[in-house]
């Protein structure tokens, strides 16, 4: 059989976008997915009448001029999907106040200046800087001095430069909790881009849920002659003479290809499927230096809506037990989740079809290490689930008595369904070191490429889709 031009491993959003872009160009491609459904971390499933969307809380760059919308238009999907803009974009719940983040960026800056009237110039300064960094990351390397200045620096450096008040620093840095790191460790570049996008361009949800994006991307692949095979786990990537030549599946089937794209876990790709001996030693050493992001505990609740007041809440909420994010991070590292921050998503506020009439779906998300001393997730899953529900009830009084469905995913669950090393939520940890060490889309092996959150530009739904598009453009 004639080899495929491109073989893509992994049907997450990065792999799907890459496959769709290549198929649209008329390339002969095959997409392989180990699971029965496409989507990776964005694969949905059903329980007792609820459609559970595990990961997507708030989506950036999905407005008319956002990079996600532009990419969808390039794929011919511009009129196929609509996005609902959140208002407020998010809510941050602190012990002494709830901060609703309006969908208008200037309104948010005005709100912060009202709360902290002695810091107006610092507020303007830090957001001007974040916007500058965000723009600069889309320019040629070295073209933007702000990117150069804050490269290899943590977000705390930026906060300290402009903001004196600790509470205000935490309010501005709140979105770093989404990436499981405090300001003292998270990349200033990544967080500037993510924060600026959400504050000034808004947060969105795809109408029809994230599955709508997954289904449309698959449709593009198939419509343009591409092939999709599910339940097709890979055992190894064939490399001959320093060039990728295809894959071998776990059932021993060999599939030849001129190029291979891995949207799968980078450590699995290089250390298991390719093998260290076929890689340059300095490349192997570099990969082993990059820290992996923490995992997470996700709890999915189907609830009766009556009496909970969810209609007055944002679809994405972060609950903070205080203003010290470093202290909360250290608590999380010990499994003391009651002292950590956590996220509450209510996707049915924008997509009510995901729950039966009169009900809502609530998604609880708290980062946790893959392994905790004395903890075996199989045995402690229920305990952690109930503790997280107790935490959520502080933000949603009466929650527990309205619950009709409970499901949960531990770090072991994430490993089982995604193959991500240590159940990593989004690949490498979002540190300045990872900014420098993150492997490029084109690997040292000829014909082998990467897509997804393990490569450039990094984590986040829009970024992962962009990685697939970028990789597709590199394949000769």
N, C-alpha and C positions, 0 to 999 in steps of 0.2 A: 504494500500500500504506500502511495506517495506520502512523504512526511508532511505534517501540518507546517504552515509557515510560523505560527505562534501557538504555543500551548501555555495556558494560564492555569496555575494551581491555586485554588481557593476562590470561592464565590462570595467573598465579602464585597463591600462597596468599592474598594480599590480594584480588586480583580474584575468585578462586573463592569466598572467604568472603562478599564483598559480593554476588556473584551469587546464592549460596545463600540469604542472608538476604532478599534482595529477592524471589526466586522464591517462597520460603516465605510471603511476605506476599501473594502473588498478583499481583505486578507483572509486566508483559509485558517480558521482558528478553532481550537477546542478548549473549553473551560471545564476543569475538573473540580468537583466539590465533594468532600468526604461525607457530608451530612445529607439527609434526605431533602433539605430545603436550603435555598440560597440565602445570603444575607450576612453570614458570620455573626458578629455581635448584634447585628440589626435584624436577625431572623426572629419572626414573631411566632407565637404558638397560642393555642386555645385551651382554656380550662373553664368548664361549667358556664359557658356562654360569654366568657370574657376573652378578649383578644389581648394577649400580654406582649407588650413591646418592651423588652428588657432594658435598653440602654439610652434611648434618645430622650433627653429632657428638654433641651433648648438648642435650636440649630442656628448657627451664624451664617452670614453671607448668602441668605436665601431671599433677600429683597430683589426688586427688579434689576438693580445694577450689581448685585452680589455675584461673587465668583461661582457659586453653585448654580444660580439661575443662568448665568452666561454659559456655563458648561452644558447644562441641559439643552439650551438653545442650539449649541454646536452639534449636539447629538440628535437634533430634530425633535426634541421633546418640550420645546418652549411652551406650547399650548396644551400640553398633556397633564400638567400638574399645577395646582395652586398651593400657595403657602399662606397660612394664617399668621399674622403678626401679633405677638403677645403684647398686651398692655394691662398691667405692667409687665416688663420683660421678665423680672424675677422679684422675689421677696427675700430679704435677709432678716431672719428673726433673731434678735439679740435679747438678753435678759431684761433690758430697760426700754427697748423700742423695737418696732418692726419697720424696716426700711423697704418701701416699695420703690423699685427702680423703674421710672417711667420710660416709655418707648422712645421719647424724645431726649436726645443727649444733652441739649442745652438746658432742658427742664431739670434733668438730673443734677447738672452742675449747679443750677440755682438752688436746688434742694439742699445740696451739701453746703453751699455758702450760707444758707439760712441756719443750718445746724451748727456751723463752725464759722461765724462771721469774722474771726480773726485770721482766717487762712484763705482768703479769696485768690490771692496771687499764686499761692502754692497749688490750689485746685486747678486753676487755669493752666499753670505750668506743667503739671504732671500729665494732664490729658492732652495738651499740645505735644508733649514728648511722646506719649503712647501713640498718638495718631501719626506722628512723624516716623516712628519705628515701624508701625503697621504698613505705611506706604512704602518705606524703604525696603522691607522684606520682599516686595514685589518687583524691585528694581535690580539692575545688574549688581553683582558683588562689588563692594567698594564704592558704589555710587552715592550712598547715603551716609553722611558722617554720624548720624544718630545711631544707626545700626552698628557701625564700627565702635562707637563710644561705649555702648552697653553690651556688646558681645562679650560672652564669658563672665557676665555679671548676673547676680541674683536680683529678684524683684525688690528685695529690701533696700538695696543700694539706691534704686530709683525713688522709693518711698521716702527714705531718709533725706534725700537731696531736696525734696519739695515740701514734705509734710511733717509737721512737728507733733501733732496730736495723735496718740496711739489709736484711739477709737476711729478716727478718720482714716488712718492707714489701713485698718482692718476692713472698713467699708469699701475702700477702693480696691483692696486686694482680695475681696471675698471670693471671686471666681477661681482663685488658685486652688480652692478646696475641691473643685471639680477634677483636678489632676493629682489629687492625693499628696500635695506637698505644701509646706508653709512658705511665706515670702522669703525666708532666709535660705531656702534651697531651690526654689523654682526659677526657671529661666526668665530673665527680664524681657527677652525678645518674644518668646512664646506668649507670655502673659500680657504683654503690651498689645500684641496683635489681637489676641482673643478678647480682651477686655474692651479695647477700642471698637472692635467690630460690633460686639453686643450692645455697648452703650450708645454708639452713634448710628449704627445701621439697623439695630433691632434684633430680637430673637424670634424665631419662627418655628412652626410645626407644619409638616406637609399634610395637606388635606387627604384623608385616606390612610394616614399613618406612614411610617417609614417603609412599610411593605409596598406602598404604591411606587416608591422610587425603585426598590428592588425589582418589582415586577416589570416596570417600564424598561429598565436597563436590560433585563433578560429578553424582553420583547425585541429590543433593538438588535441584540446579538442574533437571535433566531431569524428575524425578518430579513437580515442581510446575509444569511447563509452560514452563520456561525453555529457551532455545535456546543451543547451543554450536556455534561454527564454528571449525575448526582450519585451518591453512594459509591464514589470512586476514590478511595484513599490512596495516597502516593506512598511508596516504600523507599524510592531513591530517585535521584536525578542522574541520568547518564551523562558522563563527561569523558570525551575522548580527545586526546591531543590538545587539552586545554580549552575545549569547546563543548558547550552543552548540546546534546544531541537528542534529548527526549527524556522520558521518565519510565520507571517500572512501577506498576501498581502493586498493592499488597496481594492481589490474586495472581501475581507473576506476569501479568500482561505487560508487554513492552509497547510503548507508543513513541514513534519518532517525531521529531520537530526540529525545524531550523533554529528556532529561538524558544526559550522557556522563561516565563514570568512567574515568580513566586509571590503570591499575596498572602502567604502563610508566615508563621513564626520564623523570624530570621535565624534564631539559634537552631531550630529544627532544620531549616533549609541548608545551612552551612555545615553544622556539626553532625547531623544524622543523614541527610539525603545526599549531600555532596561529599563530605568527609574532609577533615582538616588537611590531610595530606595533599589534596588537590588545590589548596589555596595558598597564596603567599603567606609566609610566617608572620609578617608584620600586620597583615589584614586580620589574621586569626587573633593575634595579640590585642589588636584594637577592639575587635568584637567582644573579647572577654573582659575588657575594661569598662564597657558601658553598663551602667546600672539598669536593672529592670524595674518597671513601675510596680507599685503595690497592686494587690488584687482587691476584691470587694465582696461584701455581702449584700445581696439584693433580696428584698422581700416584696412580694406582689400581693396586694390586697384587693379583693372585690368587696365593695361596701355599699350598703343602702345609703342613698344620698340624703334622705330626709333628716333634718336637724343638725347636719354637720357644717353647714355654711360654706361648703367648698366653692360655691359660685362666687364668693367674695375673695378667693385666694388666687394667686398666680399659678400657672401651670408648672412652674419650676421654683422651688423654695429651698433655701439653705437655712438650717437651724444651727445657731452658734451658742454654746453654753457660756461663752464669755468673749473677750476681745483679744485674747492671747492665742494666736494661731500656732505658734511654736509649741506651746503647752498642750494644745489640743492634738497636735501631730504626735507628740511624744506619748500621749495617752493612747492614741490609736495604735501605735507601734506595740503597745503592751496588751492590746485587746480590751482596754478600758473604754468601750465605745460610749458609755454614758458621759464621759468627759471629752468626747470628740465632737466635731461638727458632722452633720449628715444632710443628705439631700432628700427632698420629697418631690416627686413628680406626679402630676395629675393629668395624664394625657387625654382623658375623656372631656376635659374642659374645651378642647379644640377638636377632638374626634370622638363624639359621643357614641358612635357605632361600636366602640371597643368594649362597651358594657351593656347589659340588658337595660331596658327602660327603668328609670328610677334608681339607677346604680351608677357608681363611678369606679374606675380603676385607679389605685394609688400605688406608686412605685417608690420604695424606700431604698436608698443607696448610701452605704457607709464604707469608705476604704478600710481595708484590713490587710495585714501581712499574709502572705501565702501560708506561712507556718507560724504558729504561736506556741510557746512553751506550754506543755500540758494540755494542749487542745487538739482533738481529732475532730475534724469537721463533721464526719459521719455521726459521731456521738454527741456533739455539742451544737449541732445545727438548730435544733428546736430551742435550746436555751438562748442562743444569740438572736434567733427570730423573735422570741417573745420580748427580749430586752429592747430590741429595736422598735417593736410596736409600742412598748411603754414610752419610749422616747418620743415617738411620733404623736402620741396622745397629748403630750404637752403642747404641741402646736395645733392639734385638732382635737379639742375636748369632745369626749363621747365617742371617739373613734372605735374603741374596742367592741362596744356593744352593737355596733353597726356592721361588723365584719361578717361576710358570708363565705369568703374564700381566702385561704392563705396558701401561698406557694413561695418557695425560696430557692436561691442559688448561692452556693458557697464558692470559695476559690476552687475547690475540687470540681464543682460543676462547670466552672468556666474552662478549666483545663480539658475536661471531657468533651465539651461541645465545640471549643474553638481551637484546641491544640496549642494555645498560647503558653509559653513557658511560665510556670509558677502562677498561672491564672492572671497574668498581667492584664490590666484594664485597657491599656492603650500602648502596648509595646514597651519601649525604653522609658525610663523615668524622665520627666520633663525638666532636667537640670541643664545648666550651662555646659557642663561636660558632654552631655548627650547631644547638644547642639553641634558641638565640634566633632564628635565621634560617630554620629548617626550615619550608617552606610548609605551611599548614594544609590540611585535607582539602577544605574549600570554597575555591575559587579566586575571584579577582576577576571572572571571567567567569561570568555567570549560567548555571546548568545544567551547569557543568563542575566535576568533583570529582576528587580524587586518592585512591588507596589504595596500600598497599605501603610499602616501606622508605624511599621518598623523602618521605613525609609523616609525620604523627603517628600513633602515639606514637614510631616509630623502628624500628631494626633488630632482628632476632631473630625466630625463627619465630612465637612467640606474639604478639609485638608486631605483626607483619605481618598475622596473622589478625585481631587486634583492630582494626587500621586499617580492614580491609574491613567489619567489623561496624559500626564507628563511622560510616563513610561512608554505609553503607546507612541508618542511622538519621537522617541529615541530609537525605536526598532527599525532597522533598515528594510 
